[in-house]
């Protein structure tokens, strides 16, 4: 990847990012919960964009990866603000394809709604909109509603996965699946049917909620949540390459 850079947000936040100039539409990769732009899918997308002359932006949300800050302060609204700030300052009005992994798939919908006519497409990888609702049981929700964080076993690392009350409350205020999602751009959703974290049928539900007529769902029967095997990444890059460049 290109040299790591930092963007200074109003209020003192410093957001780490990598950017490659290139042709439209620009690709913007949004990592998942507690993930960052050093992950395999983000790096693969960035490298593909450079090889194919496409503009590409990768970033770490505040409190994640190379971006300083306290993860406990992170919310969808806060991270959406950071995404939109980087898009506004680095992409100079270029149309944008948002690529969101897991939680990033929720964030891409929220950011896409805010981008309006600049949004050229969406690619969701095991997208997880509304997971603050369906991803927790009643006792966990009660703890979070009372202002107490919860901790769950992390299958991807040694430390437990925290959910902080502010993140959960903000997520509940940003749910999208209860009504039509007013996006009309081409959308591609990639999901593994062996995903233990985000049910693959959620992608079918999301496809129904999207107003766009150009929505395709690609299921990988033996795919897990991360979809980071060589074949999975090759499929993702093929989906990106085939996305219409000038959607009408």
Secondary structure, DSSP 8 states (H G I E B T S, - for coil): ----EEEE-TTS-EEEEEEE--EEEEEEEE--TT--TTSHHHHHHHHHHHHTTEEEEEE--TTSTTS-S-GGG--HHHHHHHHHHHHHHHSTT--EEEEEETHHHHHHHHHHHHHGGGEEEEEEES--TTHHHHTS-HHHHHHHHTT--EEE--TTSSS-EEE-HHHHHHHHTT--TTS-B---SEEEEEEETT-SSS-THHHHHHHHHB--S-EEEEEETT--SS--SHHHHHHHHHHHHHS-SS--
